[in-house]
Amino acid sequence: MNPIAKLLVMAGVILIIVGLVWQVGGRFLNLGRLPGDIVVEKENFRFYFPLMTSIIVSVVLSLLFYLFRFFKS
């Protein structure tokens, strides 16, 4: 199979898995409201920066890509 086709199929599978986890796990995983996320609320202003959520997502994606690369070789 063409390497680009493999990449697109793998990306599609990953997106489907992430979508299912987001849909089903959203009730149990409180991503987006973790301790460490920055929320500033003023009278007419609200600023939200999901710092801890970004770190967790980055670590999980890094591990997944490492495992894909590890098992590909």
C-alpha positions as CSV (number, residue, x, y, z in Angstrom):
1,M,0.0,0.0,0.0
2,N,1.1,3.5,-0.7
3,P,2.7,5.2,2.4
4,I,0.4,8.3,2.0
5,A,-2.6,6.0,1.9
6,K,-1.4,4.2,5.1
7,L,-0.9,7.6,6.8
8,L,-4.5,8.7,5.8
9,V,-6.0,5.4,7.0
10,M,-4.1,5.6,10.3
11,A,-5.1,9.2,10.8
12,G,-8.8,8.3,10.2
13,V,-8.7,5.5,12.7
14,I,-7.1,7.7,15.3
15,L,-9.7,10.4,14.7
16,I,-12.5,7.8,15.0
17,I,-11.0,6.5,18.3
18,V,-10.6,10.1,19.7
19,G,-14.2,10.9,18.7
20,L,-15.5,7.9,20.5
21,V,-13.5,8.5,23.6
22,W,-14.6,12.1,23.6
23,Q,-18.2,11.2,23.2
24,V,-18.4,8.3,25.7
25,G,-15.6,9.4,28.0
26,G,-16.7,13.0,28.2
27,R,-19.1,12.0,31.0
28,F,-16.3,10.4,33.0
29,L,-13.2,12.3,32.0
30,N,-13.4,16.0,33.0
31,L,-11.0,17.2,30.4
32,G,-11.2,21.0,30.1
33,R,-11.9,21.6,33.7
34,L,-8.8,20.2,35.4
35,P,-6.9,21.7,38.2
36,G,-4.2,23.8,36.6
37,D,-6.4,25.2,33.8
38,I,-6.4,28.9,33.9
39,V,-9.7,30.7,34.2
40,V,-10.1,34.5,34.7
41,E,-13.6,35.8,35.0
42,K,-14.4,39.5,35.3
43,E,-17.6,41.3,35.0
44,N,-17.8,41.4,31.1
45,F,-14.8,39.2,30.3
46,R,-13.9,35.6,30.6
47,F,-10.5,34.1,29.7
48,Y,-10.0,30.4,29.7
49,F,-6.7,28.6,28.9
50,P,-6.6,24.8,29.3
51,L,-3.0,24.5,30.4
52,M,-3.2,21.1,32.2
53,T,-5.5,19.7,29.7
54,S,-3.1,20.6,26.9
55,I,-0.2,19.0,28.8
56,I,-2.1,15.7,29.3
57,V,-3.2,15.6,25.7
58,S,0.4,16.3,24.6
59,V,1.8,13.5,26.7
60,V,-0.9,11.0,25.5
61,L,-0.3,11.8,21.9
62,S,3.5,11.6,22.3
63,L,3.1,8.1,23.8
64,L,0.8,7.0,21.0
65,F,3.2,8.3,18.3
66,Y,6.1,6.6,20.1
67,L,4.3,3.3,20.2
68,F,3.3,3.5,16.6
69,R,6.9,4.2,15.6
70,F,8.2,1.5,17.9
71,F,5.9,-1.2,16.5
72,K,6.4,0.0,12.9
73,S,10.1,-0.9,12.9
